[in-house]
Amino acid sequence: MADTPAHCLYEDILGTWTISESARTGDNTLDCDDLGTIVHTKTFTLDFPNTAADELGNMGTWTMIYNQGFEININERSYFAFSYYEGNWISSTTYCDRTLNGWSRDKTVRNWSCFSGQKVNETTPRVISKLKKPLSKLPFRNDHKLIEDINTSQKSWRAKVYPEFERYTVEEMFKRSGGPGAILPLPPQPLPATSEQKALARFLPENFDWRNLEGENYIADVRDQGNCGSCYIFASLAQLEARVRIATHNQRQEVFSTQDVVSCSVLSQGCLGGFNYLIAGRYAQDQGVVADECNPYVGIGGGSCDTNITCPRTYVSKYQYLGGYFGTCNEELMMLALVENGPMAVSYMVYDDFNNYEGGIYHHTGFKNQFNPLEVVNHGVLLVGYGVDADTGEKYWTCKNSWGAEWGESGYFRIRRGTNECSIESMAVEATIIP
């Protein structure tokens, strides 16, 4: 499950892997807690930057899923597994030369099997220990000095007190930004744009917004995730909601069930975090998504999967990290994909000052909440537009958050564009909806 305490780097995964695989007779309900009898043994070599080769000479591709695991697509099959770890969020050891049991299926999403991976060359286990903060159950407090410091130190954006935050504990506020599973290292820097990408981007409009494209709004209403660390689900499904609206010229306007993913996905940890790539992408392709009324949102994880099985499901035909694999994103690619294909799920690092955002073009000021400083976490939102401030010339992205319509600019925020502010230009994800 993800986010997990695992922490592996790109160079840990590079190399040759032995894949032990069960019979390819399952379907998308396959439980891989038990690997079963090994029927197939494959050898995959994962090379720079994202090429994969098997023992028969077939070529394919692979990508990291942040620092949690990897996906291989080769010879018309797709393999995904999380890196092996022992322990929990407080203390864990990651063994990057092996995987937990993962899932494999063909490109038609049939003929499922379970597998585990073992790297030919061992890597040194990575040990991570953290002390649980004793303040986590205390009530959250707004820091008025933090807000004053933000507003007096710069003029690009404004902060304000949100009294409603004080109904949460510090731990619950932490979950709203991503939760314990979102305490992650900084993602790679954006890949420099090619001359072709720069040339194409020059033809794009200076300002663009899917909320008002020739008078049409293709974005569903802002929602509130509450104290569940499900931002990645809201961002992922908001992308699918927008793209099905675009594909059908607003004839289909479903709101998809975030609770279905919280309760039913084995590719994420429900209210403790997950990744846009695995939900907007792999989950939507493997399992499909359902309308909200099929499993209405309660923002609680850990229970049974109660989705109405008679509900129709909507799927995606393909998905990718922008640029093709993790670590190849940049501003120009994001602008081009946004205009040509539609809104997309993005992630960025949330600092203390962001919680109190009221309006303007956000950038991290460096100020911290002195009452209850939170760890920096990775937060998922929906990218809906971009523009340039008419007065200052500052470039920005426009994003839809999942903290309710009373937060920020009616539930949205703008953030500095072109400088990878808070790593927002590092790992955009897009998926092609089947309308």
N, C-alpha and C positions, 0 to 999 in steps of 0.2 A: 504494500500500500504506500501511497505518497501523499503528502510529503513524509518521508521516513527520516530517521536520524542519519542515514547514509551520507557520506561525503566523499565522492570520487572526482578526480580531475581527468581532463581529456587524455593526458599522457598515461594515466593509469589504465584506460580502456583500450588504447591503441595496441595492436598486436594480434596474435593468433589465439583463437578460442576453440575449445572442443565443446560441441553442443550435444547433449544427451536428450533425446526426444522420444516421447511416447507415441503410440499409434495415432494416426491422423483420422480419427473416427468420431471426434466430438463435435459439439456445436457451441454457440455462444453462451451456454449455461455451464460450460466445463469448469469444474473446481480443480485447481492445480495445487491445493495444499499437499496432496499426495501425488508425487510425480508419476507413479505407476510403472509398468514394465517398459524398459527402454527398447525401442524398436529401431530407431534411427540414430546414428552417430554422424554428426557433420563437423567439418572443420571450417571455420570462418576466419579470414584475416582482415582485420579492420585497419585501414591505412589512411594516411593524410591525403586530402583534408576530410573526405567523407566517403571514400570508396571501400567497398567490401568485395571479397572474392571467396568462393568456396573451393573445396578440394577438387571439384570437377572443372574448374576454370570459369564458372559462371560469375558474372560481375553484377554488383548491386551497389546500394548506398547504405549509410548508417548515420545516426545522429545521437549525440548525448541528449538526455532529458535533464537539463541543468546539471546538477551534481548527483542525481538520484539513480540513474540507470541509463539504458540505451535501447534504441530500436534499430533493427536491421531489416532491410527490404531487399530480397535477393531471390532469383529464380521463381518469381510469382508467388512467393510467400513472405509473410511479415512476422518478425519475432520481436517480442518486447519483454523485458524483465528489469526488476530493480536490483541494484547492487546489494550484496549480502552484508548484513550487519547483525551485531548482537548488542543488546542493551536497550536503552530508551532515550528520551530527550535529555535526561539529566547526565547520563554517562553512557557512551556507546563506543563500540569498536567496529570500523568498517573494513571489510575484506574486499578490496576492489578487484581481486583476481578471480572472483566467483560471483554468481548471481543467486538471488532467491529463485524459487520456481516461477517461471514465466509462462506466457501464452504465445502460441504460434497458430496461424491460420493462413489460408491462401487468400489471394487478392479478391476473390468473390465472397470473402468472409464465411467460408465453409471449411470443412475438414480440419477442425481444430485439434490441437495437441498441446501437451505440457512439455516444458523443457527446462533444463538448467544449464548454465554455462560455467566453464572452468578455463581460465587463461593458462596457456602453456607455460608461461614464465610467471612465477609468483611475484606479487608486489608486497611491500611492507604494510602491515595493517595500520590504519589511521585511527588513533584514539582521540576522542573528544569528550571532555568533561565540562559540565556547567553547573553552577550553583543555582538552585531555584530561589528566586527572589521572595523574601518573606512578606513583601508588600502586596503580593498578587491578589489577595482576597480583600484588600482594603478598598474603600470607595474611591473612585477617580475624582480628582479635584482639578478644576480649571486653574491655570497659572496666569493671573492677571498681569504679572510683570513680563512673562513671556510674550503676551499679546502686545503689551506696550512696547517692548523692545523691537518686535517685528515691525510694528507700524511706524516707529520713529527712525528706524535704521535704513529704510528703503521705501520707494514709492511704486514699485512694480505691482505689488499685491497687498491685500488687506487681510487682517486676522480679526476674529471676534470671539467672544465667549459663547459657548453653546451650553446653556444650563442643562439641557437634556442629557449631556454626556455624564453628568454626575449621578444618573440612575444606574450606571454601570460600575463594576469593580475595575481595578487596574487590569486584571487578567482579561476581563471581557472586552475592554477597550483594545487590548493587545490582539485579541482574536479578530476584532473588526478590521484590523489592518492586515491580518494574515495568519496570526496564531503561531504557536511554537514551531510548526513545520515550515514556516516562512522565514526563519532566521537562517539566511543563506549568504554565502559569499557573493561579492559583486559579480554580475555576469560579465562576459567578455566585452571589450570596447567595440563599438560598431565598426564593421568592415568599411574601409574607405570606398566611396562611390566610384564606379568606373566612369570613364568619359562618356560612354553611351547612356548610363543612368543619369548623369548630370544633364546631358543634352535633352533627354526625354522629359526630365523634370522641369526644364525651362519652358516647356509648352503648357504646363499645368496652370490653372487659374491661381491668382495670388491668395484668394480666400475660398474655402470650400467647406460645406457643412451638410451632412446627410439629414439634418433636421429641417432643412429648408432648401430643397433642390427643385428649382422651378415651381415653388409653391407647395411641394409635397414633403411630408415628414415620414421618414422610413424608420424612425427609432421609437421603440416602445417606451412607456412611462418609466420613470425612475422608481426603483424599488429599494427596500431597506433590508439588509441582511441580518440586522439585529446583532446579538452577541455571539453569533456563529462565525467561525473563520471560513466562510464559504465564498469569499470575494471572487475566487478563481472560477467558481461555477456561475455566478451572476455575470461575470465578464464573458465567459465562454458561450453561455446560452443567449446573452444579449447580442452577440455576434450572429448567431444562427437566426434569432428573431429578425434582426435587421436584414439579413441576406435573403430570407424567405420573402420578406416584404418587397425587397428590390426585384427579386426574380419573378414575382407575381403581380408587380405594379400595385402593391398594397391590397390585393384581393385576399391574401392570407395574412392575418394579423395575430396569430397565436402568441401567447406568452407561455414559454416552456417551463416545465417543472424543475425548479432547482432542488426541491426536496427529493425527487427521484434520484438525482446524483448523490446527494448527501447520504441517503439511506441505502442505495443499491449498487453504487460503483465500487468495484474492487481496485480501480485505478487511482483512488484518492483516499484521503483520511477524513472525509466528511467535514465536520466543523473544525478540524485541526489542520486543514490545508490541502493543497494539491496544485496541479499545473494546468494552464490553459491548453497546452498541446495535447494532453491526455484526455481532456474533456471535450473541448470544441472539436478535437480531432479524433483520437482513437475511440473514445467512448461513443461519440455520435456516429461513427462508422460501424463499430461492432454491435452496439446495442440500440442505437437510435434514441431520440428524445421525445418526450410526450408533453401534451398540454398541461398547464398548471393544475387544472381541475382534476387531473388523474392522480395527483399526489400533492395536495396544496402545501405550501411552505409553512413549516413550524420552526425551522432553525434549530433543530435538535438532532444530533447524530447518535449512533450507537444502537438504534433500534432495528427492527426488522424492515425488510423492503415491502412496503404496502402499496406500491403502484398498481392501479387497476390494469390487469393484464389484457383486458379487452380494448384498451385504448390504442389507436393507431400511432405509429412511430414515424418520425422524420429522421432521415439519415444524411450523411455527407458522403460524397464520392471520393474526395481526396482532401488532404490537409498537409500543412508543412509549416516549419519555421520560415519566416520570410527570408529569402535568399537561398533556401533549399535545405539548410541544416542549422543547428544551434551555433550561433556565433557569427552569422553572415548578414545581420540586419544593418540598416542605415536609414538616415532621414529620407533620402531620395526614393529608396525602395518603398518605404512606408507611405510616402505621398502618392506614388504611382499606384500602389495596390489599393490604397484607400479610394482614390478617384475611380479607378477602373473596375474594382471588384466589390467594394463596399467596406463598411466598418469592420474592425478587427480587434481581437483581444490583445492587450499589451500588459506588460508588467513593469513595475518600477519600485524603487526603494522608498519606503515611507519613514520620514523622520518626525520627531515630536512636533515641529512647527506646522506640519501639514494638517494635522487634525483640526486646527482652528482657522483654516482657510475660509475666507468670506467671499473674495472676488479678486479679479486681476489676473496677472500672469505669474504663476507660482515659480519660485526658485528656492532652494534650501538656504536658509539664512544662517544656520549653525547654532541657533538658540535652542535650549532644551527646557523641558518642563521640570522645574526644580522639585515639585512635590512628588511626581511619579514618572521619572524618565523611563521611556519604553525602549526596548531593543529595536534596532533597525530591522524591518521586515520587508518581504517582497509582496506587493499588493497587485491584484489584477483588476483592470478596468476596461471599458470599451472605448476605443479611439473612434470618434465620429467626424472630426474635421480638423482643419488647420487654418491659420491666417497670419496677418501682420497687423499689429496695433497701428491705427491711423495716426496717432499723436506721437508715439515714441519710435515707431519702426521696429519694435521688438517682435520677433517671430514666436508663434505659439502653436501648440496642439490643443484641441478641445476633446475632453474625455468625459464619459458618463460614469459616475461613481455609483456605489450601491449602499449609500448611507442616508437615503431618504431625500425627498425634494426640498426639505428645509435647510439642508447643508449646502454651502458653497453657492454657486450660481444656479439656483433651482435644481440642485443635485448634480451639476456638472462642475468641471474646473478647467482652467487653462493652465498650461505649463510650458515653460521655455522650450523652444524648438531649435534644433541644429547644434546643440551643445551636449547632447546625451544627458540632459538634466535628470539626476536621480536614476540613471541607467534606463530611461524610458525608450531609448532608441536601440536597445540591445537584443530584444527577444520577442518581437511581434509574431503572432500566429494567425494564419488564415485557413479557412476551410471552405470547400465548395458544396453548397447545399443542394440536395435533390428536392425540388419543390413539388 
